[in-house]
Amino acid sequence: MEKAIIGKKVGMTQIFDEAGKVIPVTVIQAGPCTVVQKKTEEKDGYTAVQLGFEEVPEKKLSKPEAGHSKKAGKCLRVLKEFKLDKAAELNVGDELTATVFAPGDRVDITGISKGHGYAGVIKRHGAHSLKATHGTGPVGRHAGSMGSGTDPSRIFKGKIGAGHMGVDQVTVMNLDVVKVDPELNMIVVRGAIPGPKGGLVTIKSTVKVHKVKQAGADISKNPQKASGRNPQKASARNK
């Protein structure tokens, strides 16, 4: 992990690129985050930093939380630890802002999904309902049979059913940063991210590897294929 920051989802909107195409984007208030604690190789066995986000009055924190947070000079509500590449260069009290990311960066965003209360098996898992004509009775949206009674005489783990829906940790990977506003501490990313408006999110450099497509990579070496028999035509098509 190279870069990371804690933020809050503001909402979704749309912008237009230079070609006039509409881009659906999500606006995130990213930081400012303060370094509350520093983990070192000598003391803790690894190098990392603990970042704090969203300053609150001291009365809203417990005494241990307030005492720990005050080491950075602020009372911060959210604390998260990250193994940053430059963690050894950061010190307690340093601030990270939205400028840690730049337009064109690829990020993974983690948040808590919206809650949908108690939901049935059709809404929660996409199970199909029974026919809506004659003979179905009052069980058209029920889960149905759960399995044999004699063998295995139990329900296997993971069986779909009704229950609490949402409020799960969800990570959306490989989103690209469209715009960064250092004055408002805003990061604009392409696409949707998990959680409601005002929900906390974590923005980190993506773990996915991006391969640069080389010229002529689509030309086959198999002479039975058209691109292999005439690579000049294939390279002209790929331009």
N, C-alpha and C positions, 0 to 999 in steps of 0.2 A: 504494500500500500504506500503510495507516494504522498497524496494529499487528502485531507478530510476536513469537514466542518459540520457543525450542527445548525439546523435551520428550522423554519416554520413555514408551512404551506400557506400561501396567500390566496391562491385561486388560479383558475385557468382563463386564458384569453387566446387571441390569435393575432399574428403579425404577418406582414407580407415581406417576402424576400426581394432581391434585386430583379428577379424575373417576373415579379407580380404574383407569385404563387402563395397561397395561404398556408401558414405553418401553425398548427395548434401547439400552444406552449403552456407551461405551468410556471408561475412566478413564485419564487421561494425567497423569504427573508433569511439570508445566510449570515449568521453571526450578528454582531461581533462576539467571538468566543475567547475566553480568557484561560490561560494555562493555570490550572489550580494545583496540579501535582506533577512531578517529574519522576519517572522510573528509570533507574540506571542499571547497567550491567553489573556493577560492583555490589550494589545493595539488593537489587531485586532479581537479578539474573537475566534481565531483558531490558531493552530500551523502548520507552513509550512515554506519552504525555496524557494527562487527564484534562479534558477541556470542559469548561463550564459555560452555560448559556442561559440567558434570560435572568436578568437581575431582579430580585424581589426584596421586599422589606425583611428585616431580620426576624420579625415575629412570625413569619410564615414558614420558618425552618426550625427544626429541632436544634437543641444546643450543640450536639455533636456535628450536625450538618453545617450549622452556622460557623462553628469554630474551625472546621476543615476548610470551608469556603473563604473565610476571612484571611487565610494565608495569602490569597491573591488580591486582597484589598476590596473584595466585593462579596455580596451574598447572592449566590447563583443557585437557581432551582434545578437545572438539569446538568448532570455530570456523566461524561462518557470518555472512555479510554481508547486511544488510537496508537498504533505502531507506525508512526510517520518516519519517512526516510531522514528528515531533518530534526528528529526529536532531540538529538543530542545538542543541537544548537539553540533550542528554545529553553527559556527559564520561566520560573513561576512569576506570574503577573504579565507576561507577554500576551499580546492580542492578535488573533487571527481574524481577518475580514474576508469578504467575498472575493477579494482580489487574489486569493490563493488559486482560484480557477480562472481560466481565460476562455474566450469563445473558441470553439473547436475541440475542447477537451471532452473526453468520454467519461461518464460517471455512472456509478451504481447508487441508487437511492433507496433507502430502507425506511419504512414507516409502518404504522398500525392501521390496518384497513378499517373502513367504516363498519359500524355495528348494525346488524339487521334484526336483532332480537331473536326470538324463538321461531324457527322456520321449519316447514315440512320438508319431506324428502324430495319433493318435486322442485321446489325453489332452491333448496340447499345443494342438491347434487345433480339436478337435471333429470331425475327419473321420469318416466312417462306415466301418464294417468290411464285409467281404464276407459272404455268406450262411454260416451256421454248419451247413449240411447237407452233402450229398455234392458232391465235386468241387472244393472250395475249396483243399485242400492246406494247406501250412504258411505261407501268405501272407495269412491272413485279416485281419491288422492291419497290413499293409505299406502304404506310401504309394502304390504302383501306378505307372503310367506317368508319366513326367515331361514328355512332349511329343514332337514330331516329331524325326526324326533328320536329314533333309536340310535342312529349313527350319523353324525358325530355327537348328537345330544347336546349340542352347544352352538353358540353363534361365534364365528371366527372374528378375530380382531380386524378392524377396518371396515366392517359391514356398514354400508351407507344407511342413514336413518335421520329422523328429525332431531333437532337440537339447536344449540346456540350458533348463530351464523355471524361471521365477521369477527372483528377485533382480533385479527391474527397479524403476526409480523410478516410483512410482504416486502420483497426486494425486486425492484424493476432494474434490469441491467442494461448497460450499454446505451444510455441516453446521451445525446450530445448537447453541450452547452451552446446556446444560441447567442446570449448576450449577458454581460456583467455590468452592473451599475454600482461603482464604488461609493458614490455619494449616498445612495439609499440602501446599500448593502443588499442588493437584489441580484439573484442569479435566475436567469430564464433558461429553461431546458425544453427541448422538443418532446412533446407527448405528455401523457398522464402519469401521475405518481400516486401511490397509495395514501389513504387517509382523508379526513374531512378538512375543510378550511380551518386554519389555525392549528392543525395537527403537527406534531414534531416529526422531523425527518432527519436522517443522516446522509450526507453526501460524501461519497468516497470515490477515488479514482477506480475506474473499472478494472476488474481482474481478467477481462477477456483480452486476447491477443489479436491485434489487427495486422493482417498480412497485406502488404502492398502488392497489387496486381501488376505483374511484369508484362511488358509488351511481348506479344506472341505466345502468351501462356495458354491461350485457347486452341492453339494449333496442335492437332493430334500427330503423334509419331506413327500411328497405325496407317499403313498405305491403303487399307480397305475403306477408310473414311475419306470423305471429300476434302476435308481440311488437310489430311495427310498427303493426298495425291497432288493437290495444288495449294501449297502453303501461301503463295503470294496472294491468291484470291481471299484466303481466310484472313490474312493480316490486313487486307484492304477493308474487309467487312468490319473488323474489330476497331478500326480507327474512329 
